[in-house]
């Protein structure tokens, strides 16, 4: 195999690793965004559960539950910017993963061409077999 084919093979290995790293980063960013969304949903559910129980309750209990619900809603609202940022980061990572995949496929095609060219060059260098006449014709 030619030196060009060896270089192309190394490039393919590097591009494959780059794609794997980009895919891992994209998955991590997506998981972070989903985690933030899940946290916001849990906070909303918890704030909703702070409704007063039926029956007689004291004013202090109502005030405490109301204050907790307000704080939980404030935390959930504060997560909105983080969720938007995490989703944007996940989209960027997905685009980087796609670009890495395109580069990997391009490198694989270049490697295949280099291998084909090396095989063709090796075939050209091979000696051409000469056909010999049978010995009785030489007599």
GUSE-418671 format. One record per residue (C-alpha): residue in three letters; x, y, z. Coordinates in nm, 4 decimals. Example, Ala and Ser with C-alpha at 12.3 -4.5 7.8 and 13.67 -1.06 7.14 Angstrom:
% residues 2
 type       c1       c2       c3
  ALA   1.2300  -0.4500   0.7800
  SER   1.3670  -0.1060   0.7140
//
This chain:
% residues 139
 type       c1       c2       c3
  UNK   0.0000   0.0000   0.0000
  UNK   0.1254   0.3444  -0.0799
  UNK   0.2175   0.6134   0.1677
  UNK  -0.0846   0.8119   0.0561
  UNK  -0.3150   0.5237   0.1406
  UNK  -0.1543   0.4921   0.4878
  UNK  -0.2017   0.8639   0.5498
  UNK  -0.5634   0.8425   0.4390
  UNK  -0.6159   0.5464   0.6720
  UNK  -0.4793   0.7481   0.9663
  UNK  -0.7044   1.0397   0.8734
  UNK  -1.0059   0.8066   0.8685
  UNK  -0.9201   0.6807   1.2191
  UNK  -0.8861   1.0387   1.3450
  UNK  -1.2142   1.1449   1.1823
  UNK  -1.3917   0.8428   1.3305
  UNK  -1.2689   0.9378   1.6788
  UNK  -1.3689   1.3014   1.6232
  UNK  -1.7177   1.1912   1.5242
  UNK  -1.7478   0.9702   1.8325
  UNK  -1.6400   1.2597   2.0544
  UNK  -1.8868   1.4956   1.8864
  UNK  -2.1664   1.2402   1.9225
  UNK  -2.0873   1.1991   2.2931
  UNK  -2.0863   1.5758   2.3445
  UNK  -2.4189   1.6076   2.1607
  UNK  -2.5736   1.3339   2.3734
  UNK  -2.4444   1.4987   2.6903
  UNK  -2.5868   1.8384   2.5894
  UNK  -2.9216   1.6815   2.5017
  UNK  -2.9305   1.4982   2.8347
  UNK  -2.8592   1.8236   3.0188
  UNK  -3.1456   1.9989   2.8410
  UNK  -3.3820   1.7099   2.9180
  UNK  -3.2696   1.7109   3.2817
  UNK  -3.3481   2.0811   3.3141
  UNK  -3.6913   2.0314   3.1575
  UNK  -3.7578   1.7430   3.3950
  UNK  -3.6525   1.9549   3.6924
  UNK  -3.8836   2.2369   3.5839
  UNK  -4.1722   1.9910   3.5548
  UNK  -4.1028   1.8516   3.9019
  UNK  -4.0922   2.2043   4.0467
  UNK  -4.4266   2.2854   3.8827
  UNK  -4.5806   1.9661   4.0220
  UNK  -4.4417   2.0395   4.3678
  UNK  -4.5709   2.3981   4.3604
  UNK  -4.9119   2.2687   4.2535
  UNK  -4.9182   2.0298   4.5456
  UNK  -4.8835   2.3212   4.7876
  UNK  -5.2570   2.3937   4.7597
  UNK  -5.4266   2.4131   5.0968
  UNK  -5.5842   2.0947   5.2257
  UNK  -5.9629   2.0961   5.2643
  UNK  -6.0827   2.1715   5.6090
  UNK  -5.9776   2.4145   5.8752
  UNK  -5.6234   2.5468   5.8436
  UNK  -5.4457   2.8275   6.0165
  UNK  -5.3333   3.1470   5.8466
  UNK  -4.9699   3.0666   5.9217
  UNK  -5.0002   2.7338   5.7392
  UNK  -5.1585   2.9013   5.4371
  UNK  -4.8931   3.1732   5.4349
  UNK  -4.6111   2.9163   5.4578
  UNK  -4.7548   2.6986   5.1796
  UNK  -4.8169   3.0034   4.9618
  UNK  -4.4626   3.1309   5.0181
  UNK  -4.3137   2.7905   4.9316
  UNK  -4.5243   2.7698   4.6157
  UNK  -4.4116   3.1185   4.5106
  UNK  -4.0448   3.0275   4.5660
  UNK  -4.0860   2.7043   4.3700
  UNK  -4.2519   2.8906   4.0829
  UNK  -3.9738   3.1506   4.0893
  UNK  -3.7126   2.8745   4.0668
  UNK  -3.9026   2.7135   3.7783
  UNK  -3.9197   3.0477   3.5969
  UNK  -3.5477   3.0956   3.6568
  UNK  -3.4831   2.7642   3.4823
  UNK  -3.6473   2.8910   3.1621
  UNK  -3.3322   3.0751   3.0487
  UNK  -3.1153   2.7770   3.1398
  UNK  -3.3424   2.5468   2.9399
  UNK  -3.3289   2.7734   2.6353
  UNK  -2.9492   2.7906   2.6616
  UNK  -2.9189   2.4141   2.7059
  UNK  -3.1381   2.3475   2.4025
  UNK  -2.9314   2.5909   2.1939
  UNK  -2.6129   2.4167   2.3106
  UNK  -2.7649   2.0791   2.2197
  UNK  -2.8485   2.2064   1.8709
  UNK  -2.4930   2.3392   1.8278
  UNK  -2.3468   2.0071   1.9403
  UNK  -2.5773   1.8194   1.7022
  UNK  -2.4582   2.0411   1.4162
  UNK  -2.0956   1.9753   1.5140
  UNK  -2.1669   1.6019   1.5239
  UNK  -2.3158   1.6201   1.1759
  UNK  -2.0140   1.8131   1.0455
  UNK  -1.7798   1.5558   1.2017
  UNK  -1.9775   1.2755   1.0368
  UNK  -1.9526   1.4462   0.6984
  UNK  -1.5761   1.4824   0.7408
  UNK  -1.5504   1.1162   0.8405
  UNK  -1.7408   1.0022   0.5324
  UNK  -1.5282   1.2256   0.3114
  UNK  -1.2096   1.0806   0.4597
  UNK  -1.3417   0.7277   0.4048
  UNK  -1.4093   0.8032   0.0378
  UNK  -1.0594   0.9504  -0.0026
  UNK  -0.9111   0.6397   0.1598
  UNK  -1.1023   0.4141  -0.0786
  UNK  -0.9748   0.6156  -0.3759
  UNK  -0.6178   0.6005  -0.2458
  UNK  -0.6435   0.2227  -0.1985
  UNK  -0.7833   0.1810  -0.5489
  UNK  -0.5064   0.3977  -0.6957
  UNK  -0.2422   0.2012  -0.5029
  UNK  -0.3861  -0.1277  -0.6254
  UNK  -0.3945   0.0009  -0.9831
  UNK  -0.0339   0.1200  -0.9599
  UNK   0.0750  -0.2145  -0.8143
  UNK  -0.1020  -0.3947  -1.0966
  UNK   0.0782  -0.1792  -1.3531
  UNK   0.4147  -0.2625  -1.1948
  UNK   0.3511  -0.6370  -1.2118
  UNK   0.5425  -0.8140  -1.4856
  UNK   0.3348  -0.9212  -1.7800
  UNK   0.3398  -1.2970  -1.8209
  UNK   0.4713  -1.4021  -2.1617
  UNK   0.3065  -1.6892  -2.3346
  UNK   0.5520  -1.9471  -2.4623
  UNK   0.5044  -2.1704  -2.7513
  UNK   0.5092  -2.5395  -2.6909
  UNK   0.8534  -2.6925  -2.7521
  UNK   0.7485  -2.9060  -3.0462
  UNK   0.6710  -2.5960  -3.2475
  UNK   1.0310  -2.4800  -3.2053
  UNK   1.1838  -2.7750  -3.3685
//
